[in-house]
Structure formats: structure tokens, C-alpha cells
């Protein structure tokens, strides 16, 4: 009779252990789902900043094409076409930079890379880039 009582007490402890293991499994699944959802929310929140960087590079592209139409960007000599300067600020706080690379084969085409940043004042920024051959 005493042996049966000891076995019954051990079974009650086993049920408690089983419940703790199941709760731990459910908690880890819930934390994994929460981690994925928070990551997706962060990505969606950065979409607006990505569009600002995209439009900054688009402004730089349009300005570069306009200047190439009005006046030759590289001047009379193709060798005077070097890399661009620093970032050009825009009114909304974004900026862009234009980099030129001369292709030495006639007809001396220029590869232009325009990089747009969503924020020039912040140390955290997003860059989007256009590339154009002139």
C-alpha cells in the first residue's frame, strides 16, 4: 500500500513538469512570432525614409540631365570630367551627390551615378542610387 502511494505522488509531480514544458514551448513560439512582427513593423516604418532617399536621387538625376542639356557638364575637354563634389542639400533635409566616371573610348560617354540620402544631418540614413550614361 505504501508503494502505491509513493507512485501516485510521483505522477502528480510529472504533470506539473509536463505543464511547465508546454508553457515554455508556447512562450517561445509567442516570442518568435512577436520578434518577426516587430521586425516587419520596423521595415514598414522605414519605407517613407526610403522614398525620401529615392526622390532625392531622382532630383539629382533630373538636375544632372538638365545641366547636360543646357551646358556640357564636363566642359569642352572630356578629361575635365572627374568625380562630383559633396552632397547637395534639398529643402526637405534630404540630399544627393553626383559622381562622374569618364569612359575613355570615343564618343567619350560619361557614367553618372547619383546617390540620394534621406537625411544629411543624421548619422543613420538610407541611400538610393540612379546610374545614367550621358
C-alpha positions as CSV (number, residue, x, y, z in Angstrom):
1,X,0.0,0.0,0.0
2,X,2.8,2.4,0.8
3,X,4.5,1.8,-2.6
4,X,1.3,2.7,-4.5
5,X,1.1,6.0,-2.5
6,X,4.6,6.9,-3.5
7,X,4.0,6.2,-7.2
8,X,0.8,8.4,-7.1
9,X,2.8,11.3,-5.6
10,X,5.4,11.0,-8.3
11,X,2.7,11.1,-11.0
12,X,1.4,14.4,-9.7
13,X,4.9,15.9,-10.0
14,X,5.2,14.6,-13.5
15,X,2.0,16.5,-14.5
16,X,3.4,19.7,-13.1
17,X,6.7,19.2,-15.1
18,X,4.7,18.5,-18.3
19,X,2.7,21.7,-17.8
20,X,5.9,23.8,-17.3
21,X,7.4,22.3,-20.5
22,X,4.3,23.0,-22.5
23,X,4.1,26.6,-21.2
24,X,7.7,27.1,-22.1
25,X,7.1,25.9,-25.6
26,X,4.1,28.2,-26.1
27,X,6.1,31.1,-24.7
28,X,9.0,30.5,-27.1
29,X,6.6,30.3,-30.1
30,X,4.8,33.5,-29.0
31,X,8.2,35.3,-28.6
32,X,9.3,34.1,-32.0
33,X,6.1,35.4,-33.7
34,X,6.4,38.7,-31.8
35,X,10.0,39.1,-33.0
36,X,9.0,38.6,-36.6
37,X,6.1,41.0,-36.3
38,X,8.3,43.7,-34.7
39,X,10.9,43.3,-37.5
40,X,8.2,43.7,-40.2
41,X,6.8,46.8,-38.4
42,X,10.2,48.4,-38.4
43,X,10.7,47.7,-42.1
44,X,7.3,49.2,-43.0
45,X,8.2,52.3,-40.9
46,X,11.4,52.8,-42.9
47,X,9.6,52.8,-46.2
48,X,8.8,56.5,-46.1
49,X,12.5,57.3,-45.5
50,X,13.5,55.1,-48.4
51,X,11.1,57.1,-50.6
52,X,12.8,60.3,-49.5
53,X,16.2,58.9,-50.5
54,X,14.7,57.7,-53.8
55,X,13.3,61.2,-54.6
56,X,16.5,62.9,-53.6
57,X,18.4,60.8,-56.1
58,X,15.7,61.5,-58.7
59,X,16.1,65.2,-58.2
60,X,19.8,64.9,-58.7
61,X,19.3,62.8,-61.8
62,X,16.9,65.4,-63.3
63,X,19.1,68.3,-62.4
64,X,22.1,66.5,-64.0
65,X,20.2,65.7,-67.2
66,X,19.0,69.3,-67.3
67,X,22.6,70.7,-66.9
68,X,23.9,68.3,-69.5
69,X,21.2,69.6,-71.9
70,X,21.8,73.3,-71.2
71,X,25.6,73.2,-70.8
72,X,28.0,70.4,-71.3
73,X,28.8,69.2,-67.7
74,X,32.3,68.2,-68.4
75,X,33.2,71.2,-70.4
76,X,35.0,71.2,-73.8
77,X,37.5,68.6,-72.8
78,X,36.4,65.1,-71.8
79,X,39.4,64.8,-69.4
80,X,37.9,67.6,-67.2
81,X,35.1,65.3,-66.2
82,X,36.0,64.0,-62.7
83,X,34.1,62.8,-59.7
84,X,31.5,65.1,-58.3
85,X,31.8,67.1,-55.1
86,X,30.0,66.8,-51.8
87,X,26.3,66.2,-51.1
88,X,23.8,68.9,-52.3
89,X,21.2,69.6,-49.7
90,X,17.5,69.8,-50.5
91,X,14.8,71.8,-48.7
92,X,13.2,68.7,-47.0
93,X,16.5,67.7,-45.3
94,X,17.5,65.1,-47.9
95,X,20.5,65.4,-50.2
96,X,22.1,63.9,-53.3
97,X,25.6,63.5,-54.7
98,X,26.6,63.2,-58.4
99,X,29.7,61.1,-59.3
100,X,31.1,61.2,-62.9
101,X,33.2,58.5,-64.5
102,X,34.6,59.1,-68.0
103,X,34.6,56.2,-70.4
104,X,37.8,56.8,-72.4
105,X,36.6,55.2,-75.7
106,X,35.1,57.6,-78.3
107,X,32.5,59.0,-78.2
108,X,33.6,59.7,-74.6
109,X,30.5,58.8,-72.8
110,X,30.2,59.6,-69.1
111,X,28.8,57.3,-66.5
112,X,26.9,59.3,-63.9
113,X,25.9,57.8,-60.5
114,X,23.5,59.9,-58.4
115,X,23.2,58.9,-54.7
116,X,20.3,60.2,-52.7
117,X,20.2,60.2,-48.9
118,X,17.0,60.6,-46.9
119,X,18.8,62.7,-44.2
120,X,22.1,64.5,-44.4
121,X,22.1,65.7,-40.8
122,X,21.6,62.2,-39.2
123,X,24.2,59.5,-38.7
124,X,21.6,56.9,-39.6
125,X,20.5,57.3,-43.3
126,X,19.3,55.4,-46.3
127,X,20.9,55.7,-49.7
128,X,19.3,55.1,-53.1
129,X,21.2,55.4,-56.3
130,X,20.5,56.0,-60.0
131,X,23.0,55.4,-62.8
132,X,22.9,57.2,-66.1
133,X,25.2,57.2,-69.2
134,X,25.5,60.6,-70.9
